[in-house]
């Protein structure tokens, strides 16, 4: 690896490896950046030292590699240490929130993003991460407002493109299909050679929180008394908001033997 790459060139190389899922290559860039960058730089002619941005970038790479390779505890430990040792660095705080979100802790991520917001409220990366967290917390209006804002400002940004795609998918109808088949052993409820299939269609979101749904279920099994068949028809409404998920369903079941 060329020793004279700029920070921007190192970042481009690092993220190109990540996007192609070449984690060993990304780790090589990371180790090169860390090993060739001291934590502090001495200002010429003075005893004053300043933090080395390249060193910070290398350790940020380290957290990101761990996150993408699914070593989330290591990613969290590295990101937390960086964020709390550089409290005025908004990017490191956003990275830490991203790792918390990946660990399934959206409320903790939300708290970190509120701290980052004080530094530069309209930072694109901040708003993108806030929108992802809002989606996870089922804060649909907040996610929509943030997404609209970043799309208006930076429509070609890769992070914005991914976010917009996720929001567009959220606003589509949803089809869920689940099925199973049993083994050659008779059970009291399903018999043997049983088949179970359920299909449910959800409408696009209505007024942010509501969705209607309808579905059909089919199950059969072979019992000693003969073959049994169950058909289910169902319809209902679903409500999703922060901390709340409710579903009301009407179900009709027909048995046939």
SERODO-351158 format. One record per residue (C-alpha): y, z, x; residue in one letter. Coordinates in steps of 0.001 Angstrom, whole numbers, plus 500000, padded with zeros to 6 digits. Layout:
# SERODO-351158
YZXA
...
This chain:
# SERODO-351158
500000500000500000X
503421499046501340X
505282502185502489X
508740500878501547X
508291500466497794X
511213501707495705X
510773504303492974X
511008501539490358X
508358499437492117X
506048502445492425X
506488503172488711X
505780499538487782X
502634499531489927X
501483502883488554X
501887501924484901X
500301498509485435X
497183500346486648X
497321502673483641X
497674499845481132X
494626498115482618X
492740501468482597X
492414501312486377X
492666505072486841X
491488505090490490X
494282502618491284X
496818504782489453X
495562507831491347X
495933505968494652X
499588505233493840X
500031508881492850X
498562510277496057X
500593507823498155X
503791508891496396X
503075512605496814X
501886512366500434X
504903510350501595X
507574512330499745X
508792515819500747X
509901518111497893X
513483518252499226X
515817515940501119X
518354517164503669X
521878515790503245X
522960514255506525X
525345516444508466X
524892519508506233X
522303522278505836X
522130521543502096X
518879520281500567X
518496518494497250X
515357517873495142X
513557514638495986X
513236512480492852X
510341510543494397X
508364513768494882X
508987514672491233X
507907511197490197X
504652511553492131X
503764514820490430X
504732513340487071X
502279510521487854X
499647513193488545X
500083514698485088X
500034511273483450X
496812510215485212X
495136513432484085X
496325512850480517X
495102509257480328X
491751510143481917X
491397512893479281X
491687515840481676X
494167517468479311X
494056521037480731X
494997519704484181X
497662517453482673X
499161520373480776X
499198522677483795X
500939520090485977X
503433519020483302X
504322522614482393X
504951523565486018X
507218520559486525X
509143521092483281X
509801524773483878X
510741524312487536X
513295521643486578X
514685522817483219X
517558520297483237X
515235517330483757X
514824515873480274X
512115513397481265X
509811516137482561X
510310518158479373X
509443515096477264X
506335514476479389X
505237518071478840X
505705517712475085X
503629514523475174X
500748516385476813X
500979519192474242X
500838516564471506X
497755515012473129X
496095518450473180X
496550518727469426X
499461521188469539X
502266519312467743X
504265522439466879X
504412523456470539X
505424519878471371X
508139520045468719X
509573523208470308X
509707521586473748X
511403518495472328X
514081520676470726X
514835522054474191X
514988518523475611X
517284517388472796X
520077519639474066X
520371517545477248X
520684514047475739X
520038513908471968X
519716510116471654X
517502509414474634X
515056506664473611X
511978508361475095X
512950511617473406X
513270510011469973X
509991508122470407X
508147511343471230X
509896513151468359X
508725510412465996X
505104510714467175X
505261514473466670X
506781514013463209X
503910511687462253X
501369514286463358X
503168517025461411X
503384514750458338X
507186514755458459X
507280511207457125X
511029510864456488X
511928512170459927X
509441509801461558X
510874506851459612X
514493507654460533X
513697508079464229X
511587504929464324X
514291502872462626X
516856504110465140X
514845503292468279X
513759499891466911X
517411499013466278X
518386500039469808X
515421499026471998X
513044496757470025X
511283495444473158X
510592498824474759X
506768499207475031X
506866502770473700X
508995501667470755X
506632498764470015X
503620501120469919X
505473503575467689X
506582500871465256X
503025499597465012X
501764503101464180X
504413503542461476X
503651500097460037X
499951500999459838X
500829504301458161X
502707502368455477X
499726500140454652X
496945500725452147X
493890502420453657X
490200501653453151X
487637504326453990X
483935503540454070X
481271506110454890X
477524505758454759X
474296507302455928X
470584506763455682X
467870509381455764X
464593509737457623X
461051509565456335X
460994513189455180X
461558514231451602X
464290516774450912X
464886518563447608X
468334516992447128X
468130513492448583X
464445512604448716X
463209510374451534X
464458506970452693X
467744508003451085X
470896505886451297X
474422507213450721X
477509504976450611X
481087505870449628X
484102503551449511X
487651504776448784X
490881502767448730X
494209504597449188X
497483503004448132X
500443502678450522X
502587505849450555X
504707506391447438X
507958508339447891X
506775509319451379X
504267511986450358X
502155510538447543X
499167508192447629X
496922507096444806X
493253506399445426X
490149505067443724X
486600504791444904X
482937504273444266X
479876506063445574X
476229505090445563X
473220507145446602X
469491506734446155X
466339508424447349X
462591508250446877X
461077511378445316X
457500512164444382X
458501511630440738X
460028508217441512X
463262506688442759X
466558508389441902X
469956506673441884X
473411508246441631X
476612506278441019X
480045507901441287X
483431506585440161X
486496508486441217X
490281508216441034X
493137510534441881X
496312511273443778X
496975512782447194X
500009514730448466X
500675515054452211X
503565516970453740X
504131519440456535X
501497522208456332X
500253520923452959X
497489518548451917X
496529518410448243X
494221516087446335X
493534515887442604X
490516513827441610X
488769512682438453X
485097511966439040X
482406510531436821X
478780510608437933X
475868508680436455X
472241509502437226X
469416506995436953X
465723507450437617X
